[in-house]
Amino acid sequence: MARKTGSHSDITGPRVFAAAQKLFARHGFAAVSMRQIAAEVGVQAGALYLYTPDKQTLLFDLMKTHMVDLLAAWTEICPTTGPADQLEAFTRFHIRFHLDRPDAVFIAYMELRNLEPANFEIIEDLRKRYETVLEDILRAGQEAGQFTLPDTKVATLAVIAMLTGVTTWYRDGGRLDRERVERIYWNLVRKSVAA
């Protein structure tokens, strides 16, 4: 019996991905078995193969979904104003988007090493597309004389690393609310590029 009585693919499929994401983030991809994912969902291990051909594909799909959603969400809000406004929007967007997805962020950064080469290439391309968004903003600001940067690529990677790091320490209900965190990080980014 592959499917639990009363289960539905439109319900069970998302539960499989959510369980895999939770377990990969908590224990690491290599330490999690398909049986553990099935137990978390409440189905037999064979039922997982209705939703994914293997664990590698599951990891790849989680990472790809995260990156595609990230790029799409930025496209929806990307301001057409000047570089300084775009940089502030990017800073706030990155924090806001990632704070709601700490498990996806952890997997996207820590499990790259477990992707097979073809899958890694696709995820790396998506990551570079996102990095290019910020690098283009920084380059435009530098060309307009608003930013002072010795190297836009290094600055891009440094800013993204700093912004992403918020997911490792921030907790809702703590000393700072999200808006305050966004303001602090925007001031840090602004000063780092001399905007």
N, C-alpha and C positions, 0 to 999 in steps of 0.2 A: 504494500500500500504506500504509494508515493505521496499522496496528498492527504492531509488531515481532514477529516469530515468537517464540512462547513467552511473550509478555507476558500479563499478566492484569490486569483492571481493578482488582481489590482490592489489587494490588501497585503498578501503575503510577500509579493515582490519587493515593495518598499520596506517591509519589515526585515527581509533578508539583507538588503543594503544597509539599513540602519544598524542591524546587529553586527554586521561585518565591520562597519565603521567604528562602532563602539569598542569592539574587541580588538581590532587592529591598533586603535589609539591607546588602549589600556595595556595590552600585552605585547604588541609588535606583530607584524605580519607573519614572520617565520614561526612564532610560537602558537599561532592560532590554527586550529584544524577546521575542516569543513564540518566535522561532527560537532564541534563547539558552537559554530555558527548556527547549525540546525537546532541544537538544544536551546540556544538563546531564543530562537524564533518559535520553537515548539513544534517542529516538524521532523520527520526522519531525514537522515543525511541525504538519501537519494533524491528527496524533493528539491534540494537546492539546485540540482542540475536542470530543473525546469526554468530557472532564472539566470543561471550563469554556467558556462561550460567548465570552468575551473576557478581555483582561488586567484590565480594570476589575473584572469580577466576581471574578476570581482575588484581586485585592487586597482587595476587600470581604469575600470569604469567609475570607481569612486573618485579617483584623482582627476579624470577627464571631466566628470560632471562638475566638480568643484571649480576647475579652471574655466570651463565654458560659462558657468553661471557667473563667475567673477567678471569675465570680459563683457558679458551681456549686461550685467548690472551697471558697470561703468559706462557703457555705451548709452544707456538710458539717461544717465544724469550728467554726462560730460558737459561742462559749461563751455560756451563759445567766447567767453571773455578773455582777458589777458592772462599771461603766464602766472602771475602771482595769485590771481583768483583760482585758476585751474589747479595750481599746486595746493592751495588750501582745500579745495574741493576734493582733490585726490587723497590728501592726508586724512581728512575726515571720513571719506568714503571707505578707504582701506581699513581704518580702525573699526568703523561701524560694521562693515561686511564681515570682517574676520572675528570680531568678538562674539557674533552669533553662531560661529562655526568652529569652535576650538578643536574638535576632533578632526574635522576635515583639514584644518590648517596643519595640525601635527602630522597627519598622514602625508599630506602634500609635500612636506619638507623632510620628514624623517624616513619615509619609506621609498624614496626615489631609488635607493640602492637595490631594492628588491624587484624593480621592474625589469622585464626582459628587454633587450636592446631596441627592438622595434617599438615597443610601448614607451620606453624611455624617450625615444626620439620625438614621439608625438607630444608627450607631456612637456618636454623641454621646449618644443616649438611654441606651445601655448604659454608657457612661462615667459619666454622671450617676447612674445607679443604684448604681454602685460607690462613687462619691464620697459618695453619701447614706448608705451604710453607715457610713463613718467620721464623717461629720457628725453622724449620730444618736448615735454613741458619745460624741463630744465634747460635744454638747448635753446628753446625759444626765449626763455627768460634771460639767458646769458647773451644771446644775440641782441636783445632789446636793452641790455645794460642793467637789467633788474637783479640778476643773480651773478655771483662771482664764484666760479668753480674751476678747479685745476683740471678736472676730468669728469665729464658728465656720466660716463658709464660707471665709474667707481662711486660717484655720488648717488646714482640711481640705486645701485645694489646696497649701499649703506643706508639710504632712507628706507627702502623696502624692508631690510633686516630690522631696523629700529622699529618701524611701525608694526611689523608682524610680531615682534617680541612682546607686545602688549598682551597677547593671548596667553602667555605663560604665567603672568602674575595677576591680571585683573580678575576680580570677582564682583558680580553684582551684589549690592548691599554693603560693600566695603566703604572705606574712608572717602573715596572719590566716586562721583557718578560718571556716567559715560560722557556727558557733555563736557565736564571739567577735564577729563582725560584727553578728549579731542582737542580742547583749547591748549592744554599743556604741550601735547605733541606737535600741534601746529606751530606754537612758538619755538619749539626746539628745531623743527624742520626749517622754519623761516630764518632763524638765526644761522643755521648751518649752511644755508646757501646765500647768506647775506642779502636776503630779500628786503 
